[in-house]
């Protein structure tokens, strides 16, 4: 997806071709509780990549990795397929179908885990619901088209980059997301903690390196590999074992 998820969307929607892309209402989810008899303090919302479904996380061991570590964390894998991005309803559906009910249920912490396309989806959601989220794990995320990434790199990195004075958050969503990231890095605590995980042969590695350079070392995770579930499963285990996620979700 070198052109970017929503860049493709613009081409698709311009041709009037979104009707064949399913985006059922409400969005389907697959839930897993750490303890069937009691709700956990922490909820992890998982957004899949392009071509994957909500079931992919269980299929590739993401849920089992939590359970074998006895982590008291509930999960909700969203069937956030490309149709929601194409129709530009991804944020609205997650708000209505997932975040709203999670607030009502009384979860103390909500985390986002986004893979590939789900990474940009997580950032789109976080941009609108900053105060409600505890953290975001971006696994091999799409972070912008080549021209946007080069613009930020040429400026000396995200902390030195000066966003345009006026950004349309819909039509120029990539720069708006980077502006949001920059604001959170400049004022820690004003946005959810961002964690980045990527294979060193991933197609998006130049963008990942750009973001990673601005993050604290303890929030960066890297392994050998390309854009695939094998490296992603390794990175997920590394995050669970070596980040502060466990402590934050278990400490009163």
C-alpha positions in Angstrom: 0.0 0.0 0.0 2.7 2.5 -1.0 0.1 5.0 -2.2 -1.6 4.9 1.2 -5.0 3.6 2.2 -7.0 6.8 1.9 -5.1 7.9 -1.3 -6.5 4.7 -2.9 -9.9 5.6 -1.4 -10.0 8.9 -3.2 -9.4 7.2 -6.5 -12.1 4.6 -5.7 -14.7 7.0 -4.5 -14.0 9.4 -7.4 -15.0 6.5 -9.7 -18.2 5.9 -7.7 -17.1 2.4 -6.9 -17.6 2.1 -3.1 -20.9 0.3 -3.3 -19.3 -3.1 -3.7 -17.1 -2.6 -0.6 -18.9 -4.0 2.4 -19.1 -2.0 5.6 -21.9 -3.5 7.7 -23.5 -1.5 10.5 -22.8 -2.2 13.3 -19.2 -3.2 12.8 -18.7 -6.8 13.7 -16.3 -7.6 16.5 -14.8 -10.7 18.1 -14.4 -10.5 21.9 -12.2 -12.4 24.3 -12.2 -12.0 28.1 -9.3 -12.9 30.3 -11.8 -14.0 33.0 -15.2 -15.0 31.7 -16.7 -14.2 35.1 -15.4 -10.7 35.4 -14.5 -7.7 33.3 -10.8 -6.6 33.2 -9.6 -3.1 33.9 -8.0 -3.0 30.4 -9.5 -3.4 27.0 -7.4 -3.8 23.9 -9.1 -2.9 20.6 -7.4 -4.6 17.7 -7.6 -3.2 14.1 -6.5 -5.5 11.3 -4.6 -4.8 8.1 -5.8 -4.7 4.5 -7.4 -8.1 3.5 -7.6 -9.4 7.1 -10.6 -9.9 9.3 -11.2 -9.7 13.0 -10.4 -13.4 13.3 -6.9 -12.9 12.1 -5.6 -11.9 15.5 -6.7 -15.2 17.1 -5.6 -17.2 14.1 -2.0 -15.8 14.4 -1.7 -16.2 18.2 -2.2 -12.7 19.4 -4.9 -13.7 21.9 -3.1 -16.8 23.0 0.0 -14.6 23.7 -2.0 -12.6 26.2 -3.5 -15.7 27.9 -0.3 -17.7 28.3 1.2 -14.7 30.1 -1.9 -14.5 32.4 -2.4 -10.8 31.5 -5.7 -9.6 32.9 -6.7 -7.9 29.6 -10.0 -8.2 27.6 -9.7 -7.9 23.8 -12.1 -6.8 21.1 -10.9 -7.5 17.5 -12.8 -5.2 15.1 -13.7 -6.4 11.6 -12.5 -3.0 10.4 -12.2 -3.9 6.7 -11.3 -1.6 3.8 -14.9 -0.8 3.1 -15.1 1.4 6.2 -12.0 3.4 5.1 -13.4 3.7 1.6 -16.7 5.1 2.9 -14.8 7.2 5.4 -16.9 5.8 8.3 -14.1 4.0 10.1 -13.9 6.5 13.0 -17.6 7.0 13.3 -18.3 3.2 13.4 -15.5 2.6 16.0 -16.9 5.4 18.1 -20.5 4.1 17.9 -19.9 0.4 18.0 -16.9 0.0 20.2 -15.7 3.0 22.1 -19.1 4.1 23.2 -20.1 0.7 24.6 -16.6 0.4 26.2 -17.1 3.6 28.1 -20.5 2.5 29.2 -19.0 -0.8 30.4 -16.6 1.1 32.6 -13.2 0.0 31.3 -10.5 2.0 33.0 -8.0 1.8 30.1 -8.5 1.4 26.4 -5.6 0.5 24.2 -5.4 0.4 20.4 -3.4 -2.2 18.5 -3.3 -1.5 14.7 -1.6 -3.5 12.1 -0.6 -2.0 8.7 -3.9 -0.3 7.5 -5.1 -0.7 11.1 -2.2 1.5 12.2 -3.5 4.5 10.3 -7.0 3.6 11.5 -5.7 3.6 15.1 -4.2 7.1 14.5 -7.4 8.4 12.9 -9.3 7.2 15.9 -6.8 8.5 18.4 -6.8 11.9 16.8 -10.5 12.3 17.5 -10.5 10.5 20.9 -7.2 11.5 22.4 -8.3 11.8 26.1 -10.0 8.4 26.1 -7.1 6.2 25.1 -4.2 4.9 27.3 -1.8 3.8 24.5 -1.4 2.8 20.9 0.7 0.0 19.5 1.4 0.6 15.8 2.6 -2.6 14.2 4.1 -2.1 10.7 1.8 0.9 10.2 1.1 2.8 7.1 2.2 6.4 8.0 1.9 8.4 4.8 2.7 8.6 1.2 6.3 8.9 0.0 6.1 12.7 -0.5 4.8 13.3 3.0 7.5 11.1 4.6 10.2 12.7 2.5 9.0 16.2 3.5 9.3 15.3 7.2 12.6 13.6 6.7 14.1 16.6 4.8 13.0 18.9 7.6 15.2 16.9 10.0 12.5 14.7 11.5 9.1 15.2 13.0 10.2 17.4 15.9 11.9 19.9 13.4 9.2 19.6 10.8 6.8 22.6 10.5 3.4 21.6 9.4 1.5 23.9 7.0 -0.4 26.6 8.7 -3.7 25.3 7.4 -4.3 21.6 7.0 -7.6 20.1 6.0 -8.0 17.1 8.4 -10.0 15.1 5.8 -8.2 15.8 2.5 -4.7 16.1 4.0 -5.2 13.6 6.8 -1.6 12.3 6.6 0.0 15.7 7.5 -2.8 16.2 10.1 -1.9 12.9 11.8 1.8 13.8 11.8 0.9 17.2 13.3 -1.0 15.4 16.0 1.9 13.1 16.6 4.3 16.0 16.8 2.1 17.8 19.3 2.1 14.8 21.6 5.8 14.4 21.4 6.4 18.0 22.2 4.0 17.9 25.1 4.2 14.4 26.7 1.0 13.3 28.4 -1.3 15.2 26.2 -1.8 12.3 23.8 -1.9 8.5 24.3 1.5 6.8 24.5 2.6 5.6 21.1 4.6 2.4 20.7 6.1 1.3 17.4 6.9 -2.2 16.2 8.3 -3.0 12.8 10.3 -5.5 10.8 13.6 -4.1 9.4 12.7 -5.2 5.9 9.1 -3.8 6.0 8.1 -1.8 3.0 7.2 1.1 5.3 10.5 1.0 7.2 11.6 4.5 6.1 8.5 6.0 7.7 8.8 3.7 10.7 12.4 4.8 11.3 11.3 8.4 11.0 8.7 8.0 13.8 10.9 5.7 15.8 13.7 8.3 16.0 11.4 10.6 17.9 10.0 8.0 20.3 11.6 7.0 23.6 13.8 3.8 23.1 11.5 1.8 25.4 8.6 2.4 23.0 10.4 1.0 19.9 10.4 -2.6 18.9 12.2 -4.1 15.9 12.9 -7.5 14.5 14.1 -9.1 11.3 11.5 -9.5 8.7 9.2 -7.9 6.2 5.5 -7.0 6.1 3.9 -10.3 7.4 2.4 -12.0 10.4 5.6 -13.9 11.3 7.5 -10.8 12.3 4.3 -9.2 13.7 3.8 -12.1 16.1 7.4 -11.8 17.3 6.9 -8.0 17.8 3.7 -8.5 19.7 5.4 -10.9 22.1 8.3 -8.5 22.5 5.8 -5.7 23.4 4.0 -7.8 25.9 7.3 -8.9 27.6 9.3 -5.7 27.5 7.0 -2.7 27.5 5.2 -1.1 30.5 1.9 -2.4 29.1 1.6 -5.1 31.8 2.4 -2.8 34.6 0.0 -0.1 33.4 -2.9 -2.6 33.0 -2.4 -4.4 36.3 -1.4 -1.6 38.7 -4.4 -0.2 40.6 
